[in-house]
Amino acid sequence: MININKYNSVLTGKTINRGNQMTKKRLILISVFAAIFAHLVLFDLKQSSAIAKELKVATFMGAKHPVNRGVVPHLAKNLAKETGGSLTLKLYPGGQLGKGPKAQYKRVIENVAEITFGVHGYTPKLFPRSMIVAQPGVGNSSQEVTKKFWRVYNKYLASEYTKVKVLAVFSNWPAVLITRKKPVSKVGDVKGLKIRAPSPSNIPQVNGWGAAAVFMPVSKIYNSLQTGVLDGVYISPGALYKPWRLSEPGEYVTAGMQGPTSLTYLFMNKKVFDGLSSAHKAAINKHSGAAYSDFAANFWGTIDAGQLATAKNEQKGVKFIQLNAAAAAEFNTATAKSVDQFLAKREKAGIPAREIYNAARR
């Protein structure tokens, strides 16, 4: 005779064991799904926090400057499009986040602004290698010099940019000479004139012509030329009309000698960049660097070339002087001596200056 109670107890025990196993499986599955859900929520939170990400861009020029009208807006447009509007730029022109163009590098390092625009020549000691590429004889246009900069960047120059995220480095047009009262058609005409050099590193070049060279920020040269503190300004032709309007205090423009260029930059605070989402980093990497620098050089360079053409063809507000071959050779001979002295000084400091200069010129 079958013991029903014993049979039932056995069945009940098996049912309980199977129930425990099912419960454990459910708990494991719940735990797995909970972990996945938590990961997705965390990812969503990170993405949500990126939606409102806005980066401040500080420049020291007025709103009508090419950098503010075209260079920065181009980057802003591309980043917004690439990220669906989750990464935006807000421009603060005219020194709104701090006066003085010399401090632009410091401002980005200290994160006063996440991105700043600056000029290498205002702090040349920070860029002893890069300033070699800005010397006369490297190129005849902003586009050419910019391409040559990036061609030698990885091998010779990258070590100067380890503290920042480089968005762009680009050049303006080679300098022309704008004088207040005296026309310059040969090198002897500049003897004794007080002329503003494009950067401190170009002071030996201007002195080599027989002039008395000084340096001051571009924002101060209009008044200095107008009041006679300066007799002339050696600067890219984009300063002739908008935005700097040097054709008003200046009367003559001389072109035809080999001129230096001004290297300029857009840098981003490195820690801020490192803290961005992977999507935002990818967007910045895609739309910065050599290609963006080429765009910037072309945008600004086209304006520079256009203003030079206006001075030459229309004589708008100035009298244009194109050096003849003999006069240009006199300027260039004196310039070559100053460039050689510049390179020799860099060589003594342990920089392969002549190698960099020759590589950039090729």
Phi, psi and omega in degrees: 000134184280133177277100184298320182299316179297318180297316180297321181294324178295314179299318181297318180298316179296320180297319180296315180298317179295323178297319178297318180297318179296321180297316179299317180297318179297318180298319179296314180297318178298318180296317180298312180296324179296319179295317179296316179299316180298320179297316180295320179297315179299317178298318179298320179296319179297317180293321180296320180293336180281340184300321184266014184289121178231129182254131178278136177242119182255127172232163182253358180264163178292170186297336184272357179295146180308324180297319181279331182276330187226320187289308179292315178303326178298315178294316181300317180297315182294319181293318179297318180293317182295326185255011181065028179086006182275348176232117184232161177243143174236120186272134175239089183278175172063028178071027181297331180260015178145129180279155175096107182294338181295336185268007184297322178295316179297323182295323180284325177297320182271002177062032169297322170225142180295330180227137175227151171256136180209174182243125181305320186294345177282337177226062188296336180293338177282340186227057184297329178282313182299324182297341176296321181290339180274359183287155177303145177097352181282318182197167184250006178207163178297321181296316182295314181295321179297315179298321180290324175303309183289336178293327181255003187300304186298320185282322191242335194243341189302331182297342180276358188235022185287341184270356182226165169266116183279118175267320179199146166226125183211164186250154167264190185283149175305147188291149168239167183256122177250121182242153187276313186235330189253126175289144181240113178238356176207163187298329180295340182289341183267356183303124178084352179286143177269112189236134177281124179275154180300327177204166177304329181289344179264000178300317178300325179297310182293321176297325180296338175281347184102004178271171174256105187272142173224168175229140173206156179301152183300331182293346183256353192280334179301306181295323181293323177286321181295321184270355179088005173299325174246145172267338181197165180225128177259108193202163178295150185294347176295350178273355183294317184240229181292137005264350190269338170058041182287352174290348178280305176279338179270149181245332184233147174234126179244129180227159176127343177273158175292126184242153173284166173242166174254116173283137180230165185217158162238113180247152175240145177300126188295319180294322177297315178300314181298334182272358180284162174295161180298326180293320180289321175299316181298321180295316180294316179298323181293323189252018176234181177093210188298317183294317178294322177298320177298318177300312182299316180297321181288319180298309181289318182296325177297321177293315177303310181297323179294321180289325175296319178296322178298315179296320184286315188270327183255345184053038186289105177079354183216166171252122186268134179236119175261119181298140172282173186301318182293318181292319178299321180296323177298313177300313186292327176296315177294321180296318181301323178296318181291323178295318179298319177296320178299313181293321179298320179295321177292323178299319178297333179275004176091011180261133178285066191297315182293324177297316179296314182298314180293323178293320179292325183287334184294000000 
